[in-house]
Amino acid sequence: MAATTEEQVERVRDLVASIPAGKVATYGDIAAAAGLSSPRTVGWIMRTDSSDLPWHRVVPASGRPAAHLAHRQISRLALEGAPIVDGRVDLVATRHRFPRQG
């Protein structure tokens, strides 16, 4: 992976912080809004620098959280009113759309 700049990290952090309660964004949504080439970069940033962010509002494109996070993530989203069906976030109902840049 190419080196991630501080500017890119801050952009991802700002985007994650802007996701409203009860809404979610996928790693791909955030990568696209931040101008990054890969959702994996967002995943790396979230793993290393997200303890103070609403991390639970970022989900894979499937809407199903990673197994090791699933209970905590689904519980937090449900408390915010996000619809959950069979352990999966209803992306149609909850997906946050970032404003277009440029």
Backbone hydrogen bonds, N-H to C=O, Kabsch-Sander energy under -0.5 kcal/mol:
donor,donor_aa,acceptor,acceptor_aa,energy
9,V,5,T,-2.2
10,E,6,E,-2.7
11,R,7,E,-2.2
12,V,8,Q,-2.4
13,R,9,V,-2.6
14,D,10,E,-2.7
15,L,11,R,-2.4
16,V,12,V,-2.7
17,A,13,R,-2.5
18,S,14,D,-1.2
18,S,15,L,-0.5
19,I,16,V,-1.4
23,K,20,P,-1.9
24,V,94,T,-2.3
25,A,57,R,-2.5
27,Y,59,V,-1.1
30,I,26,T,-2.1
31,A,27,Y,-2.4
32,A,28,G,-2.6
33,A,29,D,-2.3
34,A,30,I,-2.1
35,G,31,A,-0.7
35,G,32,A,-0.8
36,L,31,A,-2.9
41,T,38,S,-1.1
42,V,38,S,-0.8
43,G,39,P,-2.1
44,W,40,R,-2.4
45,I,41,T,-2.4
46,M,42,V,-2.8
47,R,43,G,-2.1
48,T,44,W,-1.6
49,D,45,I,-2.6
53,L,50,S,-2.2
55,W,53,L,-2.4
57,R,54,P,-2.2
58,V,55,W,-1.9
59,V,25,A,-2.2
59,V,57,R,-0.5
63,G,60,P,-2.1
69,L,66,A,-1.8
70,A,66,A,-1.7
73,Q,69,L,-3.1
74,I,70,A,-2.9
75,S,71,H,-2.3
76,R,72,R,-2.2
77,L,73,Q,-2.4
78,A,74,I,-2.7
79,L,75,S,-2.1
80,E,76,R,-1.2
81,G,78,A,-1.4
82,A,77,L,-2.4
85,V,88,R,-3.0
88,R,85,V,-1.2
89,V,63,G,-3.0
90,D,83,P,-2.4
91,L,89,V,-1.4
94,T,90,D,-1.9
95,R,91,L,-2.1
96,H,24,V,-3.6
98,F,96,H,-0.6
